[in-house]
Amino acid sequence: MSPTASAQVEPKQKSNQNQESILQSANPDKPQTGLGSRAFPDTHLPAESPERAALHANHCMSQGPSNSEGTGKVNLLKKVPALKDGDFTLAECTAILLYLSRKYNTPDHWYPSDIQKRARVDEYLSWHHANIRANAPKTMWIKVLIPLFTGQPLPSEKLQEVMDGLSTSLKQFEERFLQDKAFIIGSEISLADLVAIVELMQPVGVGCDIFEDRPRLMEWRRRVEDAVGKELFFQAHEMILNIKELSNIQIDPQLKEQLAPVLMKMLK
């Protein structure tokens, strides 16, 4: 499935610009997703397109603390992602994804109306947070973000500990969920696949290629790329795949002082 011909995504802001959250979009009638240092770019994708769902899924991946006053108004927990749709606000990645899929009446395969297929999506989303999500994002914290904010690299043993935990989760992912199917719940892509792939691309961005030597996992990734459209897939993961570039930016000392202990706590 190729990206729709009408897709035009607003240019992204540089990662070192505007350290405050921007919770405004070019179209005030569309839900706004607060993402820490920058806004979710408004798109001109058809509301029902899977490409829109893919973009929202990708930007929901970076859940974490935010000291922005704007983010606090949308999410009382002061974390991203946070969504504002008119007077309605919503927190938590999964809740935002499900809300968007229902509001925009996305194609049925994303969150099936069939009660058993939908239950399989829910099953994976419930498992995901305590397993894949519990380890995959930590590779970015360990290799890029914590050294950036603390000025000190973490011991290699810490990364190995995370990679061992991720390896166990990947084995369960392949054997329990993927099995011999094209996608997590069967022959069609769903929100479960989007949530999984966003998380699993994070180690890749910091040089930990978890798809290497895992042919079943690699084939699944290629099918997800094809279903979303390769151009959009890599556009949606651009920030993740270029995360190492953050090592070259200058961080405000006060911000470093505030966030360093928070980041270290996230690894516990």
Residue pairs with C-beta under 8 A, 6 or more apart in sequence:
1 50
1 226
1 227
1 228
1 229
2 229
2 231
3 51
3 229
3 231
3 232
4 45
4 46
4 49
4 51
6 44
6 45
6 46
7 43
7 44
7 45
7 49
7 51
7 232
8 43
8 44
9 41
9 43
9 44
9 55
9 235
10 26
10 41
10 42
10 43
11 41
12 38
12 41
12 238
12 239
13 37
13 38
13 39
15 37
15 38
15 239
15 245
15 246
15 249
16 246
16 249
16 250
17 38
18 37
18 38
19 37
19 252
19 255
20 37
20 68
20 69
20 70
21 34
21 35
21 36
21 37
21 38
21 39
21 66
21 68
21 70
21 71
21 80
22 34
22 38
22 39
22 70
23 32
23 34
23 39
23 70
23 71
23 73
23 74
23 82
23 84
24 32
24 39
25 32
25 39
25 40
25 41
25 42
26 42
27 42
30 42
31 83
31 84
31 85
31 100
31 103
32 39
32 40
32 83
32 84
32 85
33 39
33 40
33 56
33 59
33 60
33 81
33 82
33 83
33 96
34 40
34 66
34 68
34 70
34 71
34 74
34 75
34 80
34 81
34 82
34 83
34 84
35 59
35 62
35 80
35 81
36 62
36 64
36 66
36 68
36 71
36 80
40 55
40 56
40 59
43 52
43 55
45 51
45 52
45 55
46 52
47 104
47 105
48 104
48 105
48 106
48 107
49 106
50 106
50 107
50 110
50 189
50 227
50 228
51 228
51 229
51 232
52 100
52 104
52 106
53 97
53 100
53 101
53 104
53 106
53 110
53 191
53 194
54 194
54 228
54 232
54 233
54 236
55 232
55 236
56 96
56 97
56 100
57 97
57 191
57 194
57 195
57 198
57 236
58 194
58 198
58 236
58 237
58 240
59 81
59 236
60 81
60 93
60 96
60 97
60 198
61 93
61 137
61 198
61 199
61 202
61 240
62 80
62 81
63 79
63 80
63 81
63 92
63 93
64 79
64 80
64 266
65 78
65 79
65 259
65 262
66 72
66 78
66 79
66 80
67 78
67 255
67 258
67 259
68 78
71 78
71 79
71 80
71 82
72 78
73 89
74 82
74 83
74 84
74 89
74 91
75 82
75 89
75 91
76 91
77 91
79 91
81 91
81 92
81 93
81 96
82 89
82 90
82 91
83 89
83 90
83 91
83 96
83 99
83 100
85 99
85 103
90 96
90 99
93 195
94 125
94 129
94 195
97 191
97 194
97 195
98 111
98 191
100 106
101 110
101 111
101 191
102 111
109 188
109 189
109 190
110 189
110 190
110 191
111 118
111 121
111 190
111 191
112 118
112 121
112 185
112 190
117 185
117 186
117 190
120 184
120 185
120 186
120 192
121 184
121 185
121 190
121 191
121 192
124 177
124 184
124 185
124 192
124 195
124 196
125 191
125 192
125 195
127 177
128 192
128 195
128 196
128 199
131 169
131 172
131 173
132 166
132 169
132 170
132 173
132 196
132 199
132 200
133 199
134 165
134 169
135 162
135 163
135 165
135 166
135 169
136 166
136 169
136 199
136 200
136 202
136 203
136 210
137 199
137 202
138 162
138 266
138 267
139 159
139 162
139 163
139 166
139 202
139 203
139 206
139 208
140 202
140 203
140 205
140 206
140 240
140 243
141 263
141 266
141 267
142 154
142 158
142 159
142 162
142 267
143 159
143 206
143 207
143 208
144 206
144 243
144 244
144 246
144 247
145 246
145 263
146 154
146 260
146 263
146 264
146 267
147 153
147 154
147 247
148 246
148 247
148 249
148 251
149 251
149 255
149 256
149 259
149 260
149 263
150 256
150 260
150 263
150 264
151 256
158 267
159 208
163 203
163 208
166 203
166 210
170 210
170 214
170 217
173 196
173 217
174 214
174 216
174 217
177 184
177 192
178 184
178 216
178 217
178 220
181 187
182 188
182 220
182 223
183 189
183 190
183 192
183 193
183 220
183 223
183 224
183 227
184 190
184 192
184 193
184 196
185 192
189 223
189 224
189 227
189 228
193 220
193 224
193 227
194 224
194 228
197 221
197 224
198 237
198 240
200 210
200 211
200 217
200 221
201 237
201 240
201 241
202 240
202 243
203 209
203 210
204 210
204 211
204 240
204 241
205 237
205 240
205 241
205 242
205 243
205 244
206 243
206 244
207 244
210 217
211 217
211 218
211 221
212 218
224 233
225 233
228 236
234 241
